[in-house]
Amino acid sequence: MSTTLGSLPSVAGTGETPATRRIRDTDAGNGEMFANARGLVEALKEAETSSAAYLAGGADPHSVVEAIARAELAVETVVTVRNKIVEAYQELMRMPI
């Protein structure tokens, strides 16, 4: 049994299929994704500069630990998102055509 794109149900009378709606919603979230990537870079830079300042004697240990913890959390978040994307891609590849 074969279905064509025109035979898929539309979403609430908009003429938009569920798949195209997901793609549109995902595209709208890409700006947020890039903003989060910039946040990761900033967290890593902050951890690096505060560590260097501590080694030079200009920062307290508490601020260094906070900056490193923020950077660690940001990296763990990015890795988790990456793993979810890879998992979704693998699931798509397992689907029969």
VOVOVO-244786 format. One record per atom (N, C-alpha, C, O): residue number from 1; residue in one letter; atom name; x, y, z. Coordinates in Angstrom, 2 decimals, padded with zeros to 5 digits. Layout:
 num residu atome      px      py      pz
 NUM      a    CA       X       Y       Z
...
//
This chain:
 num residu atome      px      py      pz
   1      m     N  000.84 -001.17  000.00
   1      m    CA  000.00  000.00  000.00
   1      m     C  000.89  001.24  000.00
   1      m     O  001.79  001.38  000.82
   2      s     N  000.62  002.11 -000.92
   2      s    CA  001.43  003.30 -001.09
   2      s     C  000.59  004.54 -000.84
   2      s     O -000.55  004.62 -001.30
   3      t     N  001.13  005.50 -000.11
   3      t    CA  000.43  006.75  000.10
   3      t     C  001.22  007.86 -000.54
   3      t     O  002.45  007.84 -000.55
   4      t     N  000.53  008.81 -001.06
   4      t    CA  001.21  009.97 -001.64
   4      t     C  001.13  011.12 -000.65
   4      t     O  000.35  011.09  000.30
   5      l     N  001.93  012.10 -000.88
   5      l    CA  001.95  013.25  000.02
   5      l     C  000.60  013.95  000.06
   5      l     O  000.21  014.48  001.10
   6      g     N -000.12  013.96 -001.06
   6      g    CA -001.42  014.62 -001.11
   6      g     C -002.49  013.89 -000.32
   6      g     O -003.50  014.49  000.04
   7      s     N -002.27  012.58 -000.03
   7      s    CA -003.30  011.82  000.67
   7      s     C -003.13  011.86  002.18
   7      s     O -003.94  011.28  002.90
   8      l     N -002.09  012.53  002.69
   8      l    CA -001.90  012.63  004.12
   8      l     C -002.90  013.61  004.71
   8      l     O -003.25  014.59  004.05
   9      p     N -003.35  013.36  005.94
   9      p    CA -004.33  014.27  006.54
   9      p     C -003.72  015.62  006.84
   9      p     O -002.54  015.72  007.18
  10      s     N -004.52  016.66  006.71
  10      s    CA -004.02  017.99  007.03
  10      s     C -004.26  018.28  008.50
  10      s     O -005.07  017.62  009.15
  11      v     N -003.55  019.26  009.03
  11      v    CA -003.63  019.63  010.43
  11      v     C -004.69  020.71  010.59
  11      v     O -004.50  021.84  010.13
  12      a     N -005.79  020.39  011.22
  12      a    CA -006.85  021.33  011.60
  12      a     C -007.27  022.24  010.45
  12      a     O -007.45  023.45  010.65
  13      g     N -007.43  021.67  009.25
  13      g    CA -007.94  022.43  008.13
  13      g     C -006.98  023.45  007.55
  13      g     O -007.39  024.32  006.78
  14      t     N -005.70  023.37  007.90
  14      t    CA -004.74  024.34  007.38
  14      t     C -004.14  023.91  006.06
  14      t     O -003.45  024.68  005.41
  15      g     N -004.41  022.66  005.65
  15      g    CA -003.80  022.15  004.44
  15      g     C -002.36  021.73  004.66
  15      g     O -001.66  021.37  003.72
  16      e     N -001.93  021.76  005.89
  16      e    CA -000.56  021.41  006.25
  16      e     C -000.55  020.02  006.86
  16      e     O -001.35  019.72  007.74
  17      t     N  000.35  019.15  006.39
  17      t    CA  000.43  017.80  006.93
  17      t     C  001.19  017.83  008.26
  17      t     O  001.91  018.79  008.54
  18      p     N  001.03  016.80  009.09
  18      p    CA  001.78  016.77  010.35
  18      p     C  003.28  016.83  010.14
  18      p     O  004.00  017.45  010.93
  19      a     N  003.78  016.18  009.07
  19      a    CA  005.22  016.19  008.82
  19      a     C  005.72  017.59  008.48
  19      a     O  006.76  018.01  008.99
  20      t     N  004.99  018.31  007.62
  20      t    CA  005.45  019.66  007.26
  20      t     C  005.34  020.60  008.44
  20      t     O  006.13  021.54  008.57
  21      r     N  004.38  020.37  009.31
  21      r    CA  004.26  021.21  010.50
  21      r     C  005.45  020.99  011.43
  21      r     O  005.99  021.95  011.98
  22      r     N  005.87  019.72  011.61
  22      r    CA  007.04  019.44  012.45
  22      r     C  008.29  020.09  011.86
  22      r     O  009.11  020.63  012.60
  23      i     N  008.43  020.02  010.53
  23      i    CA  009.60  020.63  009.90
  23      i     C  009.58  022.14  010.11
  23      i     O  010.61  022.73  010.44
  24      r     N  008.43  022.78  009.93
  24      r    CA  008.32  024.22  010.13
  24      r     C  008.64  024.58  011.58
  24      r     O  009.37  025.54  011.83
  25      d     N  008.10  023.81  012.54
  25      d    CA  008.37  024.08  013.95
  25      d     C  009.83  023.89  014.27
  25      d     O  010.39  024.64  015.08
  26      t     N  010.48  022.90  013.65
  26      t    CA  011.89  022.66  013.89
  26      t     C  012.72  023.79  013.33
  26      t     O  013.67  024.24  013.97
  27      d     N  012.38  024.27  012.13
  27      d    CA  013.11  025.38  011.54
  27      d     C  013.00  026.63  012.40
  27      d     O  013.97  027.39  012.51
  28      a     N  011.85  026.85  013.01
  28      a    CA  011.67  028.01  013.88
  28      a     C  012.57  027.92  015.10
  28      a     O  012.98  028.94  015.64
  29      g     N  012.88  026.71  015.56
  29      g    CA  013.72  026.51  016.73
  29      g     C  015.20  026.55  016.46
  29      g     O  015.99  026.51  017.40
  30      n     N  015.62  026.63  015.19
  30      n    CA  017.04  026.64  014.87
  30      n     C  017.73  027.88  015.42
  30      n     O  018.89  027.80  015.83
  31      g     N  017.07  029.02  015.43
  31      g    CA  017.66  030.22  015.99
  31      g     C  017.97  030.05  017.46
  31      g     O  019.00  030.50  017.96
  32      e     N  017.06  029.38  018.15
  32      e    CA  017.28  029.10  019.57
  32      e     C  018.45  028.14  019.75
  32      e     O  019.23  028.28  020.70
  33      m     N  018.57  027.16  018.84
  33      m    CA  019.66  026.20  018.93
  33      m     C  021.01  026.91  018.79
  33      m     O  021.94  026.61  019.53
  34      f     N  021.11  027.85  017.83
  34      f    CA  022.36  028.56  017.64
  34      f     C  022.65  029.50  018.81
  34      f     O  023.81  029.72  019.15
  35      a     N  021.62  030.05  019.41
  35      a    CA  021.81  030.89  020.60
  35      a     C  022.36  030.05  021.74
  35      a     O  023.21  030.51  022.50
  36      n     N  021.86  028.82  021.87
  36      n    CA  022.37  027.93  022.91
  36      n     C  023.82  027.54  022.64
  36      n     O  024.60  027.37  023.57
  37      a     N  024.18  027.39  021.37
  37      a    CA  025.56  027.07  021.02
  37      a     C  026.48  028.23  021.41
  37      a     O  027.59  028.01  021.90
  38      r     N  026.01  029.46  021.19
  38      r    CA  026.80  030.61  021.61
  38      r     C  026.95  030.63  023.13
  38      r     O  028.00  031.01  023.65
  39      g     N  025.89  030.22  023.84
  39      g    CA  025.96  030.15  025.29
  39      g     C  027.00  029.14  025.76
  39      g     O  027.68  029.35  026.75
  40      l     N  027.11  028.03  025.02
  40      l    CA  028.11  027.02  025.35
  40      l     C  029.51  027.60  025.20
  40      l     O  030.35  027.43  026.07
  41      v     N  029.74  028.28  024.09
  41      v    CA  031.06  028.88  023.84
  41      v     C  031.38  029.90  024.92
  41      v     O  032.51  029.96  025.41
  42      e     N  030.40  030.71  025.28
  42      e    CA  030.62  031.72  026.31
  42      e     C  030.92  031.07  027.66
  42      e     O  031.78  031.55  028.40
  43      a     N  030.22  029.99  027.99
  43      a    CA  030.46  029.29  029.27
  43      a     C  031.87  028.71  029.30
  43      a     O  032.55  028.76  030.32
  44      l     N  032.30  028.15  028.17
  44      l    CA  033.66  027.60  028.12
  44      l     C  034.72  028.69  028.22
  44      l     O  035.73  028.52  028.89
  45      k     N  034.47  029.82  027.55
  45      k    CA  035.42  030.94  027.63
  45      k     C  035.49  031.49  029.05
  45      k     O  036.57  031.81  029.55
  46      e     N  034.33  031.60  029.70
  46      e    CA  034.29  032.11  031.07
  46      e     C  035.07  031.18  032.01
  46      e     O  035.81  031.65  032.88
  47      a     N  034.89  029.87  031.84
  47      a    CA  035.61  028.91  032.68
  47      a     C  037.11  029.01  032.44
  47      a     O  037.90  028.93  033.38
  48      e     N  037.49  029.19  031.19
  48      e    CA  038.91  029.29  030.86
  48      e     C  039.53  030.56  031.43
  48      e     O  040.62  030.52  032.01
  49      t     N  038.82  031.70  031.27
  49      t    CA  039.39  032.96  031.77
  49      t     C  039.43  033.00  033.30
  49      t     O  040.38  033.52  033.88
  50      s     N  038.40  032.44  033.95
  50      s    CA  038.42  032.45  035.42
  50      s     C  039.48  031.49  035.96
  50      s     O  040.09  031.76  037.00
  51      s     N  039.72  030.39  035.25
  51      s    CA  040.80  029.47  035.67
  51      s     C  042.15  030.14  035.51
  51      s     O  043.02  030.01  036.38
  52      a     N  042.34  030.84  034.40
  52      a    CA  043.60  031.54  034.19
  52      a     C  043.78  032.65  035.22
  52      a     O  044.89  032.86  035.72
  53      a     N  042.70  033.35  035.54
  53      a    CA  042.79  034.41  036.55
  53      a     C  043.13  033.84  037.92
  53      a     O  043.88  034.44  038.69
  54      y     N  042.57  032.67  038.22
  54      y    CA  042.87  032.04  039.51
  54      y     C  044.34  031.64  039.58
  54      y     O  045.01  031.84  040.59
  55      l     N  044.84  031.07  038.47
  55      l    CA  046.25  030.68  038.45
  55      l     C  047.17  031.88  038.57
  55      l     O  048.27  031.77  039.10
  56      a     N  046.73  033.03  038.07
  56      a    CA  047.52  034.25  038.18
  56      a     C  047.33  034.93  039.53
  56      a     O  048.01  035.91  039.84
  57      g     N  046.39  034.41  040.34
  57      g    CA  046.16  034.96  041.66
  57      g     C  045.10  036.04  041.71
  57      g     O  045.02  036.77  042.70
  58      g     N  044.29  036.17  040.66
  58      g    CA  043.34  037.26  040.62
  58      g     C  041.89  036.87  040.81
  58      g     O  041.02  037.74  040.72
  59      a     N  041.58  035.62  041.07
  59      a    CA  040.18  035.20  041.23
  59      a     C  040.05  034.28  042.44
  59      a     O  041.00  033.58  042.82
  60      d     N  038.86  034.30  043.03
  60      d    CA  038.66  033.41  044.18
  60      d     C  038.25  032.01  043.67
  60      d     O  037.67  031.89  042.59
  61      p     N  038.55  030.98  044.43
  61      p    CA  038.27  029.60  044.01
  61      p     C  036.78  029.33  043.78
  61      p     O  036.41  028.53  042.92
  62      h     N  035.93  030.01  044.56
  62      h    CA  034.49  029.77  044.44
  62      h     C  033.98  030.15  043.05
  62      h     O  033.20  029.41  042.45
  63      s     N  034.41  031.28  042.53
  63      s    CA  033.97  031.70  041.19
  63      s     C  034.51  030.78  040.10
  63      s     O  033.85  030.54  039.09
  64      v     N  035.72  030.25  040.31
  64      v    CA  036.29  029.31  039.34
  64      v     C  035.47  028.03  039.31
  64      v     O  035.15  027.52  038.23
  65      v     N  035.12  027.51  040.47
  65      v    CA  034.33  026.27  040.54
  65      v     C  032.95  026.49  039.90
  65      v     O  032.45  025.61  039.20
  66      e     N  032.34  027.64  040.15
  66      e    CA  031.03  027.94  039.54
  66      e     C  031.13  027.99  038.02
  66      e     O  030.28  027.44  037.32
  67      a     N  032.16  028.66  037.50
  67      a    CA  032.33  028.77  036.05
  67      a     C  032.57  027.41  035.42
  67      a     O  032.04  027.12  034.35
  68      i     N  033.37  026.59  036.06
  68      i    CA  033.64  025.25  035.53
  68      i     C  032.39  024.38  035.59
  68      i     O  032.15  023.60  034.67
  69      a     N  031.60  024.51  036.64
  69      a    CA  030.36  023.74  036.75
  69      a     C  029.36  024.15  035.66
  69      a     O  028.68  023.30  035.09
  70      r     N  029.28  025.47  035.38
  70      r    CA  028.40  025.93  034.29
  70      r     C  028.85  025.38  032.95
  70      r     O  028.03  024.96  032.14
  71      a     N  030.17  025.40  032.72
  71      a    CA  030.71  024.88  031.45
  71      a     C  030.46  023.38  031.34
  71      a     O  030.12  022.88  030.27
  72      e     N  030.62  022.67  032.43
  72      e    CA  030.38  021.22  032.43
  72      e     C  028.92  020.91  032.12
  72      e     O  028.62  020.00  031.35
  73      l     N  028.02  021.65  032.72
  73      l    CA  026.59  021.46  032.47
  73      l     C  026.25  021.75  031.01
  73      l     O  025.46  021.03  030.39
  74      a     N  026.84  022.81  030.46
  74      a    CA  026.59  023.16  029.06
  74      a     C  027.09  022.07  028.13
  74      a     O  026.40  021.72  027.17
  75      v     N  028.26  021.53  028.39
  75      v    CA  028.81  020.47  027.55
  75      v     C  027.95  019.21  027.66
  75      v     O  027.66  018.58  026.65
  76      e     N  027.53  018.86  028.86
  76      e    CA  026.68  017.68  029.04
  76      e     C  025.35  017.86  028.29
  76      e     O  024.83  016.90  027.72
  77      t     N  024.81  019.06  028.30
  77      t    CA  023.56  019.33  027.58
  77      t     C  023.75  019.15  026.09
  77      t     O  022.92  018.52  025.43
  78      v     N  024.83  019.70  025.55
  78      v    CA  025.10  019.57  024.11
  78      v     C  025.31  018.11  023.73
  78      v     O  024.82  017.67  022.69
  79      v     N  026.02  017.37  024.54
  79      v    CA  026.25  015.94  024.25
  79      v     C  024.93  015.18  024.28
  79      v     O  024.71  014.31  023.44
  80      t     N  024.06  015.48  025.23
  80      t    CA  022.76  014.82  025.32
  80      t     C  021.92  015.12  024.09
  80      t     O  021.28  014.22  023.54
  81      v     N  021.90  016.37  023.66
  81      v    CA  021.14  016.74  022.47
  81      v     C  021.72  016.04  021.24
  81      v     O  020.97  015.52  020.41
  82      r     N  023.03  016.02  021.14
  82      r    CA  023.67  015.32  020.02
  82      r     C  023.30  013.85  020.01
  82      r     O  023.00  013.30  018.94
  83      n     N  023.31  013.20  021.16
  83      n    CA  022.95  011.79  021.24
  83      n     C  021.51  011.56  020.82
  83      n     O  021.21  010.57  020.15
  84      k     N  020.61  012.46  021.20
  84      k    CA  019.20  012.34  020.79
  84      k     C  019.06  012.48  019.28
  84      k     O  018.26  011.77  018.67
  85      i     N  019.81  013.39  018.68
  85      i    CA  019.76  013.59  017.23
  85      i     C  020.28  012.35  016.51
  85      i     O  019.67  011.89  015.54
  86      v     N  021.38  011.80  016.98
  86      v    CA  021.94  010.59  016.37
  86      v     C  020.96  009.43  016.52
  86      v     O  020.76  008.65  015.59
  87      e     N  020.36  009.31  017.69
  87      e    CA  019.38  008.25  017.94
  87      e     C  018.18  008.38  016.99
  87      e     O  017.70  007.38  016.46
  88      a     N  017.70  009.60  016.78
  88      a    CA  016.58  009.82  015.88
  88      a     C  016.97  009.48  014.44
  88      a     O  016.18  008.89  013.71
  89      y     N  018.17  009.85  014.04
  89      y    CA  018.65  009.54  012.70
  89      y     C  018.74  008.03  012.50
  89      y     O  018.33  007.51  011.47
  90      q     N  019.28  007.32  013.49
  90      q    CA  019.39  005.87  013.39
  90      q     C  018.01  005.22  013.31
  90      q     O  017.82  004.24  012.58
  91      e     N  017.06  005.76  014.05
  91      e    CA  015.70  005.24  014.01
  91      e     C  015.10  005.44  012.60
  91      e     O  014.42  004.55  012.09
  92      l     N  015.35  006.58  012.00
  92      l    CA  014.88  006.84  010.64
  92      l     C  015.51  005.88  009.64
  92      l     O  014.84  005.41  008.72
  93      m     N  016.79  005.58  009.83
  93      m    CA  017.47  004.68  008.91
  93      m     C  016.97  003.24  009.04
  93      m     O  017.06  002.47  008.09
  94      r     N  016.44  002.89  010.20
  94      r    CA  015.90  001.53  010.39
  94      r     C  014.51  001.36  009.81
  94      r     O  014.03  000.23  009.67
  95      m     N  013.85  002.46  009.46
  95      m    CA  012.49  002.38  008.93
  95      m     C  012.49  001.77  007.55
  95      m     O  013.34  002.11  006.72
  96      p     N  011.54  000.88  007.28
  96      p    CA  011.47  000.35  005.92
  96      p     C  010.88  001.39  004.97
  96      p     O  010.08  002.23  005.36
  97      i     N  011.30  001.31  003.76
  97      i    CA  010.83  002.27  002.76
  97      i     C  009.52  001.82  002.16
  97      i     O  008.97  002.50  001.30
//
